Amino acid sequence: MPHRTPPRYAAPMRTPEALGARVAAWPRAALDVPLAVGFTVVALLLGHERPPEGWHALDAPGVVGTVATNMALVGRRRAPITVLALTCAFALLHIAGGYWPVINATAPMVALYTVASVRQPRTTALCSTAVLTLWILAGLSNPRSDMWTVAAQSLVTPGALWWFGNSARRLAGRNAQLSAVTEQLRLEKEENARRAVAEERVRIARELHDVVAHHMSVISVQAGLAHYVFTADPDTARDALGTISATSGEALEEMRRLLAVLRVGPEDAGEDGDGPYRPTPGLDRLEELAERVRAAGVPVELEITGERRPLAPGADLCAYRVVQEALTNVIKHARPARATVRVAFRPRRLTVSVTDDGRGTLSAIHGPPTGHGLIGMRERARIYGGTLAAGPRDHGGFEVRLTLPV
């Protein structure tokens, strides 16, 4: 017969935390069983003591009545009013039999507290009256009882139980409301997180549009040039292909950096800054941008005035993207033309202008209705508290002017 490995059983959880978790997982009604057993044991032990003068000792019928009175507490959560009625009835029979009322006084008190913690005050008031009546009858059953003491106990004890039970009911209601509000806040937080992710994806899509549009425009011009002079001027064609290779490589690098934001966390970035979170392009890379545009056949003049100082990363990227988009539009719509990029660092603002002397029209610069064009530039400027103006120049050409507070 094949050998069978005996089943492995999980080791029992012995830590206090594990025991508490198990107890918390039990149905709340199941916890009333040990509670009822405990009250029954205490009542029986009290009944075996010698009762005060005027009361009978606990015999067999008294033991049965005591067990029935206290064990009725098992169902106090499922039927609190019924359990209160049973405990009061059994306690009344206990008193009628001449037994010491203190033995079974606790069960009706616990039942009254349970009713007060789950029912409205009007219902609890009627149940408190029943317990009060039971206490008075217990005092009247023994002529040696002090009626003033009995009356005081009959009023104070049910009243205190009603107050504590009602307080517990109101606290449970507030906890339920707090749980509902907490759940609503959690849902709103998740919705805000989803909205933030969607906005970030839109921003990344714009970044990708700018990167692809600019580099593909340069590649398109260079590819056309290489095709045109492939046989007549191999050196020029070779230079054009080199520009295409460099431009496409840079485009892939920027696209990889942007898309990495969606796939990796900050812990995946290299410590030396060469990882997917390397610094975003800024005004310090304008010369590289101008070289690519010059390679595409558009002469670009770059002028920087004022005391150059570091900018916030967002504003720096905004200025770079506006220049990139404007030069891309010159390549696509205004050739043959010359472009001038002027960057002016002023005390409280940064001014960036891109002008050309081409013959492109305003509708051409805007691009198709579904594209980004000037709309994307203006949105970038608005995000960082700046303004963007664009339009044809009086003596020909087009101008894009960006102003950012710094």
C-alpha positions as CSV (number, residue, x, y, z in Angstrom):
1,M,0.0,0.0,0.0
2,P,1.3,3.5,-0.8
3,H,2.6,5.4,2.1
4,R,0.4,8.3,3.1
5,T,1.7,11.3,4.9
6,P,-0.5,12.0,7.9
7,P,-2.4,15.3,7.7
8,R,-0.7,18.3,9.3
9,Y,-2.7,20.4,11.6
10,A,-2.0,24.0,12.3
11,A,-0.6,24.7,15.6
12,P,-3.1,26.3,18.0
13,M,-2.9,30.0,18.4
14,R,-1.8,30.7,22.0
15,T,-1.0,34.4,22.0
16,P,-3.3,36.8,23.8
17,E,-3.8,38.7,20.6
18,A,-4.9,35.6,18.8
19,L,-7.2,34.6,21.6
20,G,-8.8,38.1,21.6
21,A,-9.3,37.9,17.8
22,R,-11.0,34.6,18.1
23,V,-13.3,35.9,20.9
24,A,-14.1,39.0,18.8
25,A,-15.1,36.7,15.9
26,W,-17.6,34.8,18.0
27,P,-21.3,35.9,17.7
28,R,-22.1,38.4,20.4
29,A,-25.1,36.2,21.6
30,A,-22.7,33.3,22.3
31,L,-20.9,35.4,24.9
32,D,-24.2,35.5,27.0
33,V,-23.9,31.8,27.7
34,P,-20.9,32.1,30.1
35,L,-22.5,35.2,31.5
36,A,-25.7,33.4,32.4
37,V,-23.7,30.4,33.8
38,G,-21.6,32.8,36.0
39,F,-24.7,34.5,37.4
40,T,-26.3,31.1,38.1
41,V,-23.3,29.9,40.0
42,V,-23.1,33.0,42.1
43,A,-26.8,32.9,42.8
44,L,-26.6,29.2,43.9
45,L,-23.6,29.9,46.1
46,L,-25.4,32.8,47.7
47,G,-28.5,30.6,48.2
48,H,-26.6,28.0,50.1
49,E,-25.7,30.6,52.8
50,R,-27.9,31.0,55.8
51,P,-30.6,33.5,54.8
52,P,-31.6,36.5,56.9
53,E,-34.4,36.1,59.5
54,G,-37.8,35.7,57.9
55,W,-36.7,33.9,54.7
56,H,-36.6,30.2,53.9
57,A,-33.4,28.3,53.0
58,L,-32.9,27.4,49.4
59,D,-34.3,23.8,48.7
60,A,-34.7,21.8,45.5
61,P,-37.6,23.8,44.1
62,G,-35.7,27.0,45.0
63,V,-32.6,25.7,43.1
64,V,-34.7,25.0,40.0
65,G,-36.2,28.4,40.1
66,T,-32.8,30.1,40.6
67,V,-31.3,28.2,37.6
68,A,-34.3,29.1,35.4
69,T,-34.1,32.8,36.5
70,N,-30.5,33.3,35.7
71,M,-30.1,31.0,32.7
72,A,-32.9,33.0,31.0
73,L,-30.2,35.6,30.4
74,V,-28.8,33.5,27.5
75,G,-31.4,35.0,25.2
76,R,-31.2,38.6,26.4
77,R,-29.8,39.9,23.1
78,R,-32.3,38.1,20.8
79,A,-35.4,38.8,22.9
80,P,-34.6,41.4,25.6
81,I,-38.2,42.2,26.6
82,T,-39.2,38.5,26.7
83,V,-36.1,37.7,28.9
84,L,-37.0,40.6,31.2
85,A,-40.5,39.3,31.6
86,L,-39.3,35.8,32.3
87,T,-36.7,36.8,34.9
88,C,-39.3,39.0,36.6
89,A,-41.8,36.2,36.6
90,F,-39.4,33.7,38.0
91,A,-38.1,36.2,40.6
92,L,-41.7,36.8,41.6
93,L,-42.3,33.1,42.1
94,H,-39.1,32.9,44.1
95,I,-40.4,35.7,46.4
96,A,-43.8,34.0,46.7
97,G,-42.1,30.8,47.8
98,G,-40.6,32.7,50.8
99,Y,-37.0,32.6,49.5
100,W,-34.5,35.4,50.0
101,P,-35.1,37.9,47.1
102,V,-31.5,39.0,46.9
103,I,-30.5,35.6,45.4
104,N,-32.3,36.3,42.1
105,A,-32.2,40.1,42.1
106,T,-29.3,40.4,39.7
107,A,-31.0,38.7,36.7
108,P,-33.9,41.2,36.3
109,M,-31.4,44.1,36.7
110,V,-29.2,42.8,33.8
111,A,-32.3,42.2,31.7
112,L,-33.5,45.7,32.4
113,Y,-30.1,47.2,31.3
114,T,-30.2,45.1,28.1
115,V,-33.6,46.5,27.2
116,A,-32.5,50.1,27.9
117,S,-29.5,49.6,25.7
118,V,-31.5,48.5,22.6
119,R,-35.0,50.0,23.0
120,Q,-36.4,53.5,23.0
121,P,-36.9,55.3,26.4
122,R,-40.7,54.8,26.4
123,T,-40.4,51.1,26.2
124,T,-37.6,51.1,28.8
125,A,-39.7,53.2,31.2
126,L,-42.5,50.5,31.2
127,C,-39.9,47.8,31.9
128,S,-38.4,49.9,34.7
129,T,-41.8,50.1,36.3
130,A,-42.0,46.3,36.3
131,V,-38.6,45.9,38.0
132,L,-39.6,48.7,40.5
133,T,-42.8,46.8,41.3
134,L,-40.8,43.6,41.8
135,W,-38.6,45.3,44.3
136,I,-41.5,46.7,46.3
137,L,-43.2,43.3,46.4
138,A,-40.0,41.8,47.7
139,G,-39.9,44.3,50.5
140,L,-43.6,43.8,51.4
141,S,-43.1,40.0,51.6
142,N,-41.1,40.4,54.8
143,P,-42.6,42.5,57.6
144,R,-39.1,43.1,59.0
145,S,-38.0,45.1,55.9
146,D,-37.5,48.9,56.2
147,M,-40.0,50.3,53.6
148,W,-38.1,53.5,53.3
149,T,-35.0,51.6,52.3
150,V,-37.0,49.4,49.9
151,A,-38.6,52.5,48.3
152,A,-35.3,54.2,47.8
153,Q,-33.8,51.1,46.3
154,S,-36.8,50.6,44.1
155,L,-36.5,54.1,42.7
156,V,-32.7,54.5,42.4
157,T,-31.7,51.0,41.1
158,P,-34.0,50.8,38.1
159,G,-33.4,54.5,37.4
160,A,-29.7,54.0,37.3
161,L,-30.0,50.9,35.1
162,W,-32.2,52.9,32.7
163,W,-29.7,55.8,32.5
164,F,-26.7,53.6,31.9
165,G,-28.5,51.5,29.3
166,N,-29.9,54.5,27.5
167,S,-26.4,56.0,27.5
168,A,-25.0,52.8,25.9
169,R,-27.8,52.9,23.3
170,R,-27.0,56.5,22.3
171,L,-23.2,55.8,22.3
172,A,-23.9,52.8,19.9
173,G,-25.9,55.1,17.7
174,R,-23.1,57.7,17.6
175,N,-20.6,55.0,16.8
176,A,-22.7,53.7,13.9
177,Q,-23.0,57.3,12.5
178,L,-19.2,57.7,13.0
179,S,-18.6,54.4,11.1
180,A,-20.9,55.6,8.3
181,V,-19.0,58.9,8.1
182,T,-15.7,57.2,8.2
183,E,-16.7,54.9,5.3
184,Q,-17.9,57.9,3.3
185,L,-14.6,59.7,3.9
186,R,-12.8,56.6,2.8
187,L,-14.8,56.4,-0.4
188,E,-14.2,60.1,-1.0
189,K,-10.5,59.6,-0.4
190,E,-10.4,56.8,-2.9
191,E,-12.3,58.9,-5.4
192,N,-9.9,61.8,-5.0
193,A,-7.0,59.4,-5.5
194,R,-8.6,58.0,-8.7
195,R,-9.1,61.6,-9.9
196,A,-5.5,62.5,-9.1
197,V,-4.3,59.5,-11.0
198,A,-6.5,60.5,-14.0
199,E,-5.2,64.1,-13.9
200,E,-1.7,62.8,-13.7
201,R,-2.3,60.5,-16.7
202,V,-3.7,63.5,-18.7
203,R,-0.5,65.5,-17.8
204,I,1.7,62.6,-18.9
205,A,-0.3,62.4,-22.1
206,R,0.4,66.0,-22.8
207,E,4.0,65.5,-22.1
208,L,4.1,62.6,-24.5
209,H,2.3,64.7,-27.1
210,D,4.9,67.5,-26.8
211,V,7.8,65.1,-27.0
212,V,6.5,63.1,-29.9
213,A,5.2,66.1,-31.9
214,H,8.5,67.9,-31.6
215,H,10.9,65.0,-32.3
216,M,8.7,63.6,-35.1
217,S,8.6,66.9,-36.8
218,V,12.4,67.1,-36.8
219,I,12.6,63.5,-38.0
220,S,10.1,64.1,-40.8
221,V,12.0,67.1,-42.1
222,Q,15.4,65.2,-41.9
223,A,13.9,62.1,-43.6
224,G,12.6,64.2,-46.4
225,L,16.0,66.0,-46.8
226,A,17.9,62.7,-46.8
227,H,15.6,61.2,-49.4
228,Y,15.9,64.3,-51.6
229,V,19.8,64.5,-51.6
230,F,20.5,60.8,-51.1
231,T,22.2,60.4,-54.5
232,A,23.2,64.0,-55.1
233,D,24.8,64.8,-51.8
234,P,25.6,61.6,-49.7
235,D,27.3,63.7,-46.9
236,T,24.2,65.8,-46.3
237,A,22.0,62.7,-46.4
238,R,24.3,61.0,-43.9
239,D,24.1,64.0,-41.6
240,A,20.4,64.0,-41.9
241,L,20.2,60.3,-40.9
242,G,22.5,61.0,-38.0
243,T,20.1,63.8,-36.8
244,I,17.2,61.4,-37.2
245,S,19.0,58.8,-35.1
246,A,19.9,61.2,-32.3
247,T,16.5,62.8,-32.3
248,S,14.6,59.5,-32.2
249,G,16.9,58.3,-29.4
250,E,16.2,61.3,-27.3
251,A,12.5,61.0,-28.0
252,L,12.5,57.4,-26.8
253,E,14.5,58.4,-23.7
254,E,12.0,61.1,-22.7
255,M,9.1,58.7,-23.4
256,R,10.7,56.0,-21.3
257,R,11.2,58.5,-18.5
258,L,7.6,59.6,-18.6
259,L,6.1,56.2,-18.8
260,A,8.3,54.9,-16.0
261,V,6.3,57.1,-13.7
262,L,3.3,54.8,-14.3
263,R,5.3,51.6,-13.6
264,V,7.9,52.2,-10.9
265,G,8.0,53.8,-7.5
266,P,10.6,56.3,-6.2
267,E,12.5,53.4,-4.7
268,D,13.4,52.2,-8.2
269,A,15.2,55.4,-9.1
270,G,19.0,55.3,-9.3
271,E,20.9,57.2,-6.6
272,D,23.1,58.8,-9.2
273,G,20.2,60.3,-11.0
274,D,20.5,58.1,-14.1
275,G,17.3,56.2,-13.4
276,P,13.8,56.8,-14.7
277,Y,13.5,59.9,-12.5
278,R,16.4,61.8,-14.0
279,P,15.8,65.6,-14.0
280,T,13.1,66.8,-16.4
281,P,14.2,69.1,-19.2
282,G,14.4,72.8,-18.5
283,L,15.8,76.1,-19.8
284,D,19.3,74.7,-19.4
285,R,18.6,72.4,-22.3
286,L,17.4,75.1,-24.7
287,E,20.7,75.0,-26.7
288,E,20.1,71.3,-27.4
289,L,16.6,72.1,-28.5
290,A,17.8,74.8,-30.8
291,E,20.4,72.5,-32.3
292,R,17.8,70.0,-33.2
293,V,15.6,72.7,-34.8
294,R,18.6,74.0,-36.8
295,A,19.2,70.5,-38.0
296,A,15.6,70.5,-39.3
297,G,16.4,73.5,-41.5
298,V,15.1,76.3,-39.3
299,P,17.8,78.8,-38.2
300,V,17.3,79.5,-34.5
301,E,18.8,82.4,-32.5
302,L,18.9,82.0,-28.7
303,E,19.1,85.1,-26.4
304,I,19.2,85.0,-22.6
305,T,19.2,88.2,-20.7
306,G,19.1,89.1,-17.0
307,E,20.6,87.4,-14.0
308,R,20.0,83.7,-14.4
309,R,18.8,81.9,-11.4
310,P,17.2,78.4,-10.6
311,L,13.5,78.1,-11.1
312,A,11.0,75.7,-9.6
313,P,11.0,72.4,-11.5
314,G,7.4,72.9,-12.7
315,A,7.9,76.4,-14.0
316,D,11.2,75.4,-15.6
317,L,9.6,72.5,-17.4
318,C,6.6,74.8,-18.5
319,A,9.0,77.3,-20.1
320,Y,10.9,74.6,-21.9
321,R,7.7,72.9,-23.2
322,V,6.3,76.2,-24.5
323,V,9.5,76.9,-26.4
324,Q,9.5,73.3,-27.7
325,E,5.9,73.6,-28.9
326,A,6.4,77.0,-30.5
327,L,9.5,75.8,-32.4
328,T,7.7,72.6,-33.5
329,N,4.9,74.8,-34.9
330,V,7.5,76.8,-36.8
331,I,8.9,73.6,-38.3
332,K,5.5,72.3,-39.2
333,H,3.7,75.4,-40.4
334,A,6.0,78.4,-41.0
335,R,9.0,77.2,-43.1
336,P,11.0,78.7,-44.6
337,A,11.5,80.9,-41.6
338,R,14.0,82.0,-39.0
339,A,13.2,81.8,-35.3
340,T,14.4,83.7,-32.3
341,V,14.1,82.6,-28.7
342,R,14.4,85.2,-26.1
343,V,14.6,84.4,-22.3
344,A,14.5,87.4,-19.9
345,F,15.1,86.8,-16.2
346,R,13.5,89.8,-14.4
347,P,13.3,90.5,-10.7
348,R,9.8,89.1,-10.2
349,R,9.0,87.3,-13.5
350,L,10.3,85.3,-16.3
351,T,9.5,86.2,-19.9
352,V,10.0,83.8,-22.8
353,S,9.2,84.7,-26.4
354,V,9.5,82.8,-29.6
355,T,9.2,84.7,-32.8
356,D,9.6,83.8,-36.5
357,D,9.5,85.6,-39.8
358,G,7.6,82.9,-41.6
359,R,4.4,83.1,-43.5
360,G,2.3,80.7,-41.3
361,T,-1.2,81.7,-40.4
362,L,-2.9,81.8,-37.0
363,S,-5.1,78.9,-37.9
364,A,-2.1,76.9,-38.9
365,I,-0.3,77.6,-35.6
366,H,-3.4,76.6,-33.7
367,G,-3.5,73.3,-35.4
368,P,-6.5,71.1,-35.8
369,P,-9.4,71.6,-33.5
370,T,-8.7,68.4,-31.6
371,G,-5.0,69.1,-31.1
372,H,-3.2,70.8,-28.3
373,G,-1.5,73.8,-29.9
374,L,-1.9,77.1,-28.1
375,I,-4.6,75.6,-25.8
376,G,-2.0,73.3,-24.3
377,M,0.5,76.2,-23.9
378,R,-2.1,78.4,-22.2
379,E,-3.0,75.5,-19.8
380,R,0.6,75.0,-18.8
381,A,1.0,78.7,-18.1
382,R,-2.2,78.9,-16.1
383,I,-1.2,76.0,-13.9
384,Y,1.9,78.0,-12.7
385,G,0.1,81.4,-12.4
386,G,1.5,82.7,-15.7
387,T,0.0,84.0,-18.9
388,L,0.6,83.2,-22.6
389,A,-0.1,85.5,-25.5
390,A,0.2,84.4,-29.2
391,G,-0.6,86.0,-32.5
392,P,0.8,87.2,-35.8
393,R,3.3,90.1,-35.8
394,D,2.6,93.4,-37.6
395,H,5.6,93.0,-39.9
396,G,5.1,89.3,-40.6
397,G,5.6,86.1,-38.8
398,F,4.3,84.9,-35.5
399,E,5.1,85.4,-31.8
400,V,4.4,83.4,-28.7
401,R,5.1,85.1,-25.4
402,L,5.1,83.4,-22.0
403,T,5.2,85.3,-18.7
404,L,5.7,83.4,-15.4
405,P,5.9,84.7,-11.9
406,V,9.2,83.7,-10.1
